[in-house]
């Protein structure tokens, strides 16, 4: 942890925040600005990014036809999200 504190110039309170953070919580670093964040993934995003071993086992279980169709829809939605957040698209579509 000390290596992270030095590398990212974290304060003592930021260090404590990271040590006690719940799943999806963290600190967003942008140049010299540090902001606490909480990320809530949609069902589709969660299926793509989970590292929970119990959830991964469930994903690999045999599934119904409906579940297979839902998974295809989820993958397509996530693929579009990944396209939308590419740096070149963010610069072009800035809304803030």
FENFENWO-V475227 format. One record per residue. RES is the residue in three letters. OMEGA is omega in whole degrees, 0 to 359 (NA if undefined). Layout:
res->{RES	RES}
omega->{OMEGA	OMEGA}
This chain:
res->{UNK	UNK	UNK	UNK	UNK	UNK	UNK	UNK	UNK	UNK	UNK	UNK	UNK	UNK	UNK	UNK	UNK	UNK	UNK	UNK	UNK	UNK	UNK	UNK	UNK	UNK	UNK	UNK	UNK	UNK	UNK	UNK	UNK	UNK	UNK	UNK	UNK	UNK	UNK	UNK	UNK	UNK	UNK	UNK	UNK	UNK	UNK	UNK	UNK	UNK	UNK	UNK	UNK	UNK	UNK	UNK	UNK	UNK	UNK	UNK	UNK	UNK	UNK	UNK	UNK	UNK	UNK	UNK	UNK	UNK	UNK	UNK	UNK	UNK	UNK	UNK	UNK	UNK	UNK	UNK	UNK	UNK	UNK	UNK	UNK	UNK	UNK	UNK	UNK	UNK	UNK	UNK	UNK	UNK	UNK	UNK}
omega->{181	178	178	180	180	183	185	177	181	175	178	180	177	177	180	178	180	180	182	184	173	177	178	179	179	180	177	181	178	185	182	181	176	183	176	180	172	183	178	182	172	179	181	180	181	179	181	190	184	174	179	183	180	178	179	177	179	180	183	180	176	184	179	177	180	179	178	179	178	180	178	179	179	180	179	179	181	178	179	178	180	177	182	184	174	184	181	178	179	180	183	187	181	180	182	NA}
